[in-house]
């Protein structure tokens, strides 16, 4: 079966939402993935954990799988029970596939061929590399004999899967419908011929823009100043040795830069655009608009794409049917149980707990969050959200009969295609774009920054002497040395990067004086680490120009021995708002996303009235051993059936976050305090889940050690520059700029 790049992306996405195990088996074993964990290590003796169509899966086999991540990450409570169901369901899926594939014959020559391919791919082919080959497979837990047996099973499974799809074809109606539904996939994207200049400071970028606008050659300026592609005169797409730009798409530039360049929709020079602490100018020489490729010209390509997805659909249906037809029996002496109740009904269709568990824990983000501390978040937030997604998927599939096109492909892809189709008429009018821009100016503003040098002192007199020297035109290094100051270059910083007292001085006050050179400014004397800055400054630290620096109060100086003083020398760049023309594409995309979401929600709401939907997760939990119910906190009751308003939920989330912050930083918690910490996590997860529902946010995320807003934005949106969107969505939780700490639950907005 041949897969194009687009279809490969689709299949990988399907895996993330719980596609059957047989679809992710490959010819390359790897530690850490599910196929590697559950590889065919069959034939163990011992008690049977369960019987699949009469064939046993041993307790030893289950225990071996449970001893590895992700199945061993949590050992108590609902998540632990989920992980046991996850591993049992995974083994069942593999077993039913193995039973179906058992009749496929695989000769030794085919196995030898695949082993040789494996060795060639890792550079250990040939007899002279036998030891290196053995070292590789031994590290994966294999001997040569067991590795060849493993490869035989992999070939057998793949051959069986291929047999399910070898006779599949697509009709003319399916080809035409596929083109209609996926027409955007067959557009030639807009391109530009352009040059760029990349520099390290906004001032230089602005100066070069003004020079280029005044008539200086952009190519010459790029050759002289640009930090990138200077050898090519800034020409985008040009190979080495050439200075002629070639057409490039958006992917050739950072997102913010591409937005500004393509927003010109013609020749021109963008404004200064900042991305990852560099400053870009793009001179567009030609704009090549997007163009729809006619169906008649690409019919064969469309047919191949539709055929691949039809094969994937047939394969998924075949594997799902194997699983549905399997008879699962639990022996009387088994240590395990396999309850698989219905957790939701959509019309006549049922969603069972194993499907929910598989879709939940096969997700990489959720696997990252697997820990006893974050288990309440998974139970209260992630798992219910995944079930809602499965319900919406089933609604969309049943609603497809009400639409004209024929949809083909695996279920998750069909559901997404249907939702895209019903929202195809979303438009962003000029009025919508302007209103959104005006109402969300903070989202598009370039944040204030400062290029900072910090000089620290041990006494106010020394700090004041340094200030006087600089204000009189002295050189920084010499003045610092003379007054005993320690110089530290902090570089370009933004609000929130520095300790609070420095951050406040740079971005929340105007306590600076211009130095004689006219570019740098000088701060007042700042007290580091003092809890009462105003009291100390009021005690005489703010020495006036011309005063005798030796007259500082002795009491204040004694208070400063453990704190220290600092003076900042900085070039401050205020927050700027790019014109709508520079961010038009971003604004338009945001409006279209909003309008599309509303159309999809409206269509799904109509289906909920047509097809009866029952969410039974609460009842299933009630019948099992459940985790403690969330308690009442500060007068807002979190009981089933009663929901607080958005304002009440945000207020409660802020209070819980502060309590969580206070408890999390301590390592001396009593037993009662430890229990309270667990309860606060569970309560906060539920409240943030309610806020997700009330605001239509994308999801919530529990911060882990080492996370930053930029890294979280990159994980969720593929663009670290969108960290401001997350920050803005969580403004009700911000505490004096000290936002992130492990366990903090962030709201992730839908862009």
CORLINRA-V515946 format. One record per pair of residues at least 24 apart in sequence whose C-alpha atoms are under 8 Angstrom apart, sorted by the first residue. I is the first residue (numbers start at 1). J is the second residue. D is the distance in Angstrom with one decimal. If there is no record, write none. Layout:
I_J_D / I_J_D
//
This chain:
1_162_7.3 / 1_308_7.2 / 2_308_6.9 / 3_305_8.0 / 3_308_6.5 / 4_305_7.4 / 7_305_7.4 / 7_308_7.6 / 7_309_7.3 / 10_413_7.1 / 14_410_7.9 / 14_412_6.3 / 14_413_7.2 / 15_362_7.9 / 16_359_7.2 / 16_362_6.1 / 16_363_5.2 / 16_364_7.4 / 17_358_7.8 / 17_359_4.7 / 17_360_7.3 / 17_362_6.9 / 17_363_6.6 / 17_412_7.9 / 18_355_7.4 / 18_358_5.4 / 18_359_4.2 / 18_360_7.7 / 18_362_6.1 / 18_363_7.9 / 19_316_7.7 / 19_359_7.9 / 20_93_6.8 / 20_316_7.4 / 20_319_7.0 / 20_320_7.2 / 21_90_6.7 / 21_93_6.2 / 21_94_6.4 / 22_93_7.3 / 22_94_6.5 / 22_97_6.6 / 22_157_7.5 / 22_319_7.4 / 23_316_7.9 / 25_154_7.0 / 25_158_7.9 / 26_154_7.0 / 27_114_7.9 / 27_151_6.8 / 27_154_6.3 / 27_155_7.5 / 28_118_7.3 / 29_140_7.6 / 30_140_7.1 / 31_140_6.6 / 32_69_7.3 / 37_65_6.2 / 37_68_7.4 / 38_65_6.4 / 38_90_7.8 / 38_91_6.9 / 39_150_7.3 / 40_150_6.1 / 40_153_7.1 / 41_150_7.9 / 47_333_7.8 / 47_334_7.0 / 48_331_7.0 / 48_334_6.4 / 49_330_6.8 / 49_331_7.0 / 49_334_5.0 / 49_335_6.5 / 49_336_5.9 / 50_328_7.0 / 50_329_5.7 / 50_330_4.6 / 50_331_6.1 / 50_334_7.1 / 50_336_7.6 / 51_327_7.9 / 51_328_5.8 / 51_329_5.0 / 51_330_6.3 / 51_331_7.4 / 52_92_6.9 / 52_95_7.2 / 52_96_7.3 / 52_326_6.5 / 52_327_5.8 / 52_328_5.0 / 52_329_6.6 / 53_326_6.0 / 53_327_4.9 / 53_328_6.5 / 53_329_7.9 / 54_327_7.7 / 54_329_7.7 / 57_91_7.9 / 59_334_7.7 / 59_335_7.4 / 62_87_7.3 / 62_88_7.2 / 62_91_7.9 / 70_367_6.5 / 70_370_7.6 / 73_370_6.0 / 73_371_5.7 / 73_372_7.6 / 74_370_6.9 / 74_371_5.7 / 74_372_5.5 / 74_375_7.6 / 75_372_7.9 / 76_372_7.9 / 77_625_7.9 / 77_626_7.3 / 77_627_6.4 / 78_379_7.2 / 78_625_7.7 / 78_626_6.6 / 78_627_6.8 / 79_375_6.3 / 79_378_7.6 / 79_379_6.9 / 82_357_6.1 / 83_357_7.8 / 83_361_7.7 / 85_338_7.0 / 85_354_6.6 / 85_357_7.3 / 86_354_6.9 / 86_357_6.1 / 86_358_5.8 / 86_361_7.5 / 88_338_7.7 / 89_354_6.6 / 89_358_7.7 / 92_323_7.8 / 93_323_6.4 / 96_322_6.3 / 96_323_6.5 / 96_326_7.0 / 97_157_6.9 / 97_319_7.3 / 97_322_7.3 / 98_153_7.9 / 98_157_6.6 / 100_160_7.6 / 100_322_8.0 / 101_156_6.1 / 101_157_5.6 / 101_159_7.8 / 101_160_5.3 / 102_156_7.4 / 104_156_6.0 / 104_159_7.3 / 104_160_6.8 / 105_156_7.2 / 106_152_6.6 / 106_155_7.3 / 106_156_6.4 / 111_148_6.7 / 111_151_6.4 / 111_152_5.8 / 111_155_7.7 / 112_148_7.9 / 114_151_7.4 / 115_148_7.2 / 115_151_7.4 / 161_315_6.7 / 164_314_7.2 / 164_315_6.2 / 164_318_7.3 / 165_311_5.4 / 165_312_7.9 / 165_314_6.5 / 165_315_6.4 / 168_307_7.7 / 168_310_7.3 / 168_311_6.2 / 168_314_7.9 / 169_307_6.3 / 169_310_7.5 / 170_303_7.5 / 170_306_7.1 / 170_307_5.8 / 170_310_7.2 / 173_406_7.6 / 174_306_7.5 / 174_406_6.0 / 174_407_7.5 / 174_408_7.4 / 175_299_8.0 / 175_302_6.6 / 175_303_5.6 / 175_306_6.2 / 177_405_5.3 / 177_406_5.6 / 177_407_7.1 / 178_302_7.5 / 178_306_6.4 / 178_405_7.9 / 178_406_7.4 / 178_407_6.9 / 178_408_7.4 / 179_295_7.3 / 179_302_6.5 / 180_405_7.7 / 181_405_7.4 / 181_407_7.9 / 181_417_7.0 / 181_421_6.2 / 182_417_7.8 / 183_292_7.8 / 184_292_7.8 / 186_292_6.4 / 186_293_5.8 / 187_290_6.7 / 187_291_5.5 / 187_292_4.4 / 187_293_5.6 / 188_290_5.4 / 188_291_5.1 / 188_292_6.2 / 188_293_6.9 / 189_249_6.8 / 189_289_7.3 / 189_290_4.6 / 189_291_6.8 / 190_249_6.3 / 190_250_7.9 / 190_287_7.6 / 190_288_5.6 / 190_289_4.5 / 190_290_4.0 / 190_291_7.5 / 191_247_5.7 / 191_248_5.2 / 191_249_4.6 / 191_250_7.2 / 191_262_8.0 / 191_287_6.2 / 191_288_5.0 / 191_289_6.5 / 191_290_7.4 / 192_246_8.0 / 192_247_5.2 / 192_248_5.6 / 192_249_6.7 / 192_262_7.4 / 192_284_6.6 / 192_285_7.4 / 192_286_5.6 / 192_287_4.6 / 192_288_5.8 / 193_236_7.1 / 193_245_5.7 / 193_246_5.6 / 193_247_4.7 / 193_248_6.6 / 193_284_6.0 / 193_285_5.5 / 193_286_5.1 / 193_287_6.6 / 194_235_6.2 / 194_236_5.8 / 194_245_6.0 / 194_246_7.7 / 194_247_7.8 / 194_282_6.7 / 194_283_5.5 / 194_284_4.3 / 194_285_5.3 / 194_286_7.0 / 195_219_7.2 / 195_222_8.0 / 195_233_7.3 / 195_234_4.7 / 195_235_4.3 / 195_236_5.5 / 195_245_6.8 / 195_282_5.8 / 195_283_5.2 / 195_284_6.6 / 195_285_7.8 / 196_222_6.8 / 196_226_7.8 / 196_229_8.0 / 196_234_4.8 / 196_235_6.6 / 196_236_7.1 / 196_280_6.8 / 196_281_5.5 / 196_282_4.4 / 196_283_6.2 / 197_221_7.7 / 197_222_5.1 / 197_225_7.3 / 197_226_4.8 / 197_227_7.4 / 197_228_7.2 / 197_230_8.0 / 197_234_6.1 / 197_280_5.7 / 197_281_5.1 / 197_282_6.6 / 198_222_8.0 / 198_225_7.8 / 198_226_4.8 / 198_227_5.4 / 198_228_6.1 / 198_278_6.6 / 198_279_5.6 / 198_280_4.7 / 198_281_6.6 / 199_225_7.0 / 199_226_5.7 / 199_227_5.8 / 199_278_6.0 / 199_279_5.4 / 199_280_6.7 / 200_227_8.0 / 200_277_7.1 / 200_278_5.0 / 200_279_6.0 / 201_278_6.9 / 201_279_6.3 / 202_272_7.1 / 202_274_7.9 / 202_279_5.9 / 205_272_6.3 / 205_279_6.3 / 205_280_7.0 / 205_281_7.0 / 206_271_7.9 / 206_272_6.4 / 209_269_7.8 / 209_271_7.5 / 209_272_7.7 / 209_281_7.1 / 213_269_7.9 / 218_283_7.3 / 255_719_7.5 / 256_583_7.9 / 257_282_7.9 / 259_582_6.9 / 259_583_6.1 / 259_584_7.5 / 259_585_5.8 / 259_586_6.7 / 260_581_7.6 / 260_582_4.5 / 260_583_5.9 / 260_584_7.9 / 260_585_7.9 / 261_582_7.7 / 262_287_7.7 / 262_585_7.9 / 263_581_6.4 / 263_582_6.1 / 263_583_7.1 / 263_584_6.2 / 263_585_6.1 / 264_581_7.3 / 264_582_7.6 / 265_289_7.8 / 270_582_7.3 / 271_582_7.4 / 274_446_7.6 / 275_721_7.5 / 276_721_7.8 / 277_492_7.8 / 306_408_7.4 / 306_409_7.9 / 309_408_6.6 / 309_409_4.6 / 309_410_7.0 / 310_408_5.8 / 310_409_5.2 / 310_410_7.8 / 311_409_7.7 / 312_409_6.2 / 312_410_6.0 / 313_408_7.1 / 313_409_4.6 / 313_410_4.3 / 313_411_7.3 / 314_410_7.9 / 316_410_6.3 / 317_410_8.0 / 341_620_7.2 / 342_616_7.2 / 342_620_7.9 / 343_615_6.3 / 343_616_4.7 / 343_617_4.9 / 343_620_6.6 / 344_391_7.4 / 344_613_7.4 / 344_614_5.3 / 344_615_4.5 / 344_616_5.2 / 344_617_7.0 / 345_391_8.0 / 345_612_7.7 / 345_613_5.6 / 345_614_5.0 / 345_615_6.7 / 345_616_7.9 / 346_391_6.8 / 346_394_6.7 / 346_395_6.7 / 346_611_6.4 / 346_612_5.9 / 346_613_4.6 / 346_614_6.6 / 347_611_4.9 / 347_612_5.1 / 347_613_6.4 / 349_394_7.8 / 351_390_7.9 / 351_391_8.0 / 356_383_7.7 / 356_386_7.2 / 356_387_6.2 / 356_390_7.8 / 357_383_7.9 / 359_386_7.1 / 360_386_6.2 / 369_702_7.3 / 369_704_7.9 / 373_678_7.2 / 373_681_8.0 / 373_743_8.0 / 374_681_7.6 / 374_702_7.5 / 374_743_7.3 / 376_678_8.0 / 376_681_6.7 / 376_682_5.0 / 376_685_7.0 / 377_681_7.2 / 377_682_6.3 / 377_685_5.0 / 377_686_7.7 / 377_702_7.6 / 380_682_7.0 / 380_685_6.0 / 380_686_5.5 / 380_689_7.4 / 381_685_6.1 / 381_686_6.4 / 381_688_7.9 / 381_689_5.4 / 381_700_7.6 / 382_699_8.0 / 382_700_8.0 / 384_617_7.8 / 385_699_8.0 / 391_613_8.0 / 392_604_7.2 / 395_604_7.0 / 395_607_6.6 / 395_608_7.5 / 395_611_7.8 / 396_604_7.2 / 399_607_6.7 / 419_600_5.9 / 420_600_7.9 / 422_599_7.0 / 422_600_6.4 / 422_603_7.4 / 423_595_8.0 / 423_596_5.0 / 423_597_7.5 / 423_599_5.3 / 423_600_5.8 / 424_596_7.4 / 425_596_8.0 / 426_592_6.2 / 426_595_5.6 / 426_596_5.4 / 426_599_7.4 / 427_592_6.1 / 427_595_7.1 / 428_588_6.1 / 428_591_5.9 / 428_592_5.7 / 428_595_7.8 / 432_591_7.1 / 433_584_7.8 / 433_587_6.2 / 433_588_5.9 / 433_591_6.7 / 434_580_7.9 / 436_587_7.0 / 436_591_7.2 / 437_580_7.1 / 437_587_6.4 / 441_577_7.3 / 443_724_6.7 / 443_725_6.4 / 443_728_7.7 / 444_577_6.6 / 444_578_7.1 / 444_583_7.3 / 445_575_6.7 / 445_576_5.7 / 445_577_4.3 / 445_578_6.5 / 446_575_5.6 / 446_576_5.2 / 446_577_6.0 / 446_578_7.3 / 447_494_7.2 / 447_495_7.9 / 447_574_7.3 / 447_575_4.6 / 447_576_6.7 / 448_494_6.3 / 448_495_7.1 / 448_507_7.4 / 448_572_7.6 / 448_573_5.6 / 448_574_4.5 / 448_575_4.0 / 448_576_7.2 / 449_492_6.6 / 449_493_5.6 / 449_494_4.6 / 449_495_7.1 / 449_572_6.1 / 449_573_5.2 / 449_574_6.6 / 449_575_7.4 / 450_491_7.8 / 450_492_5.4 / 450_493_5.5 / 450_494_6.6 / 450_506_7.5 / 450_570_6.2 / 450_571_5.5 / 450_572_4.3 / 450_573_5.8 / 451_490_7.3 / 451_491_5.0 / 451_492_4.2 / 451_493_6.4 / 451_570_5.4 / 451_571_5.2 / 451_572_6.6 / 452_489_6.5 / 452_490_5.3 / 452_491_5.3 / 452_492_6.3 / 452_493_7.3 / 452_568_6.7 / 452_569_5.9 / 452_570_4.4 / 452_571_6.7 / 453_487_7.1 / 453_488_5.9 / 453_489_4.5 / 453_490_5.5 / 453_491_6.9 / 453_568_5.8 / 453_569_5.1 / 453_570_6.1 / 454_487_5.9 / 454_488_5.2 / 454_489_6.3 / 454_490_6.8 / 454_566_6.6 / 454_567_6.0 / 454_568_4.7 / 454_569_6.5 / 455_480_7.2 / 455_485_5.7 / 455_486_5.3 / 455_487_4.5 / 455_488_6.2 / 455_566_5.5 / 455_567_5.3 / 455_568_6.3 / 455_569_8.0 / 456_485_5.4 / 456_486_5.2 / 456_487_6.8 / 456_564_7.0 / 456_565_5.5 / 456_566_4.2 / 456_567_6.4 / 457_484_6.8 / 457_485_5.1 / 457_486_6.8 / 457_564_6.2 / 457_565_5.1 / 457_566_6.0 / 458_560_7.7 / 458_561_7.1 / 458_564_5.4 / 458_565_6.2 / 459_557_6.8 / 459_560_7.7 / 459_564_7.5 / 459_565_7.0 / 460_525_7.6 / 460_541_6.2 / 460_549_7.4 / 460_552_7.0 / 460_557_7.6 / 460_565_7.1 / 461_549_4.4 / 461_550_5.9 / 461_551_8.0 / 461_552_7.0 / 462_549_7.6 / 463_525_6.8 / 463_565_7.3 / 463_566_7.3 / 463_567_7.0 / 464_525_7.4 / 464_543_6.9 / 464_549_6.6 / 465_549_7.0 / 467_522_7.5 / 467_567_7.8 / 468_545_6.9 / 470_515_6.9 / 471_514_8.0 / 471_515_5.7 / 471_516_6.8 / 472_516_7.6 / 473_515_7.3 / 473_516_5.9 / 496_737_5.6 / 496_738_7.6 / 500_736_7.7 / 500_737_7.6 / 501_526_7.4 / 501_527_7.6 / 501_528_6.8 / 501_529_8.0 / 502_526_7.5 / 506_572_7.7 / 519_571_6.3 / 520_569_6.5 / 520_570_5.3 / 520_571_4.8 / 520_572_7.7 / 521_569_5.8 / 521_570_5.4 / 521_571_6.3 / 521_572_7.7 / 522_567_7.2 / 522_568_5.9 / 522_569_4.8 / 522_570_6.7 / 523_567_5.7 / 523_568_5.2 / 523_569_6.6 / 524_567_6.4 / 524_568_7.8 / 525_565_6.6 / 525_566_5.9 / 525_567_5.3 / 526_565_5.6 / 526_566_5.1 / 526_567_6.2 / 527_560_7.9 / 527_563_6.8 / 527_564_6.2 / 527_565_4.7 / 527_566_6.4 / 528_563_5.3 / 528_564_5.4 / 528_565_5.6 / 528_566_6.9 / 529_563_5.2 / 529_564_7.4 / 530_560_8.0 / 530_563_6.0 / 590_751_6.0 / 593_751_6.7 / 594_751_7.6 / 630_679_6.9 / 630_682_6.5 / 630_683_5.3 / 630_686_7.8 / 631_679_7.5 / 631_683_7.0 / 638_687_7.9 / 643_690_7.7 / 646_691_6.5 / 646_694_6.4 / 646_695_7.9 / 649_687_6.1 / 649_688_7.7 / 649_690_7.4 / 649_691_6.6 / 650_687_8.0 / 650_691_7.3 / 650_732_6.5 / 651_732_7.6 / 652_687_7.5 / 653_684_6.1 / 653_687_6.2 / 653_688_6.7 / 653_733_7.4 / 654_732_6.5 / 654_733_5.1 / 656_680_6.4 / 656_683_7.7 / 656_684_6.1 / 657_684_7.2 / 657_733_7.2 / 657_744_7.0 / 660_744_7.8 / 661_741_7.5 / 661_744_7.7 / 664_743_8.0 / 681_743_7.8 / 684_745_7.6 / 685_745_7.2 / 688_745_7.4 / 688_747_7.1 / 692_747_7.1 / 696_749_7.8 / 696_750_7.1 / 697_747_7.1 / 697_748_6.1 / 697_749_4.4 / 697_750_5.0 / 698_747_7.9 / 698_748_5.5 / 698_749_5.2 / 698_750_4.6 / 699_747_6.3 / 699_748_5.2 / 699_749_7.1 / 700_745_6.5 / 700_746_5.5 / 700_747_4.5 / 700_748_5.3 / 701_745_5.4 / 701_746_5.1 / 701_747_6.5 / 701_748_6.8 / 702_742_7.4 / 702_743_5.3 / 702_744_5.6 / 702_745_4.4 / 702_746_6.3 / 703_740_7.0 / 703_741_6.5 / 703_742_5.0 / 703_743_5.2 / 703_744_5.2 / 703_745_6.2 / 703_746_7.1 / 704_741_7.4 / 704_742_4.7 / 704_743_6.4 / 705_741_7.3 / 705_742_5.4 / 707_740_7.9 / 708_740_7.4 / 725_749_7.1
//
